Amino acid sequence: MNLQNNKELVFQSVAQAAEQAQRLKDSVNIIAVTKYVDCETTQELVRTGIQHIGENRVDKFLDKYHALKDENLTWHLIGSLQRRKVKDVINYVDYFHALDSVKLAKEIDKRAEHVIKCFLQVNISKEESKHGFLIEELEVVLPELEKLENVQIVGLMTMAPFEASHEELNQIFEKAHQLQKELKKKQLNNMPFSELSMGMSRDYPEAIAHGSTYVRIGTAFFK
Ligand SMILES: *Cc1c(COP(=O)(O)O)cnc(C)c1O
């Protein structure tokens, strides 16, 4: 595992995907998902020039956060969060990517000591196994979320099915992109909807082609 080399390959290939989509490379933020490695390896990766760290589980998020909190990093909690764990973690989180219920949003609002930037997770492909709001639900959900002072909805997050083809990925990511643009136009209170969190190691080129501003990449850094 050559972290410096892997980091350069990931950054180059993200820049290339951005260029192909006629976007500035700086419009795509790269989150290094460190769930596969320990704190030392994460520290080493940070030294190669990483700004954004992502973890999908609360316990591992807290381990990494406490080991690296002096590094001036941006911290992303990217996986589903149980309501009873909100109070343990939410005040260390810069961006929470998996907001998937109004009840969870209310708990975050109650426990947060500052405004938490959240992505609404949407289930575009309607896979039963996936978390996230269905598009049809948003009409009733958004007015509820608009009332919460400490929950800012910065954008949408979605995940494509593992086995999706190139065409299916393009369809899913484009649908998310269109929805994000529609919601942004509404100019809802505390909901800029300016960001899109989509794309993992296997599908980030397609996600960037369809407007992703945060890619969540694990495997490609640690192979
Ligand atoms: C693990 C994980 C990723 C990164 O996946 P890779 O395929 O390893 O790049 C991205 N998003 C979420 C929510 C994850 O749990």
The ligand as a MOL file (V3000), in Angstrom:
LIG
                    3D

  0  0  0     0  0            999 V3000
M  V30 BEGIN CTAB
M  V30 COUNTS 15 15 0 0 0
M  V30 BEGIN ATOM
M  V30 1 C -17.4440 2.8430 2.7130 0
M  V30 2 C -18.2440 3.9590 2.2040 0
M  V30 3 C -17.7880 4.7210 1.1120 0
M  V30 4 C -16.4800 4.4470 0.3910 0
M  V30 5 O -16.5930 3.2870 -0.3780 0
M  V30 6 P -15.3900 2.7480 -1.2870 0
M  V30 7 O -16.0790 1.8500 -2.2410 0
M  V30 8 O -14.4690 2.0190 -0.3670 0
M  V30 9 O -14.7570 3.9040 -1.9440 0
M  V30 10 C -18.5820 5.7870 0.6910 0
M  V30 11 N -19.7640 6.0770 1.2900 0
M  V30 12 C -20.2290 5.3640 2.3310 0
M  V30 13 C -21.5410 5.7540 2.9480 0
M  V30 14 C -19.4930 4.2810 2.8230 0
M  V30 15 O -19.9770 3.5750 3.8600 0
M  V30 END ATOM
M  V30 BEGIN BOND
M  V30 1 1 1 2
M  V30 2 1 2 3
M  V30 3 2 2 14
M  V30 4 1 3 4
M  V30 5 2 3 10
M  V30 6 1 4 5
M  V30 7 1 5 6
M  V30 8 2 6 7
M  V30 9 1 6 8
M  V30 10 1 6 9
M  V30 11 1 10 11
M  V30 12 2 11 12
M  V30 13 1 12 13
M  V30 14 1 12 14
M  V30 15 1 14 15
M  V30 END BOND
M  V30 END CTAB
M  END
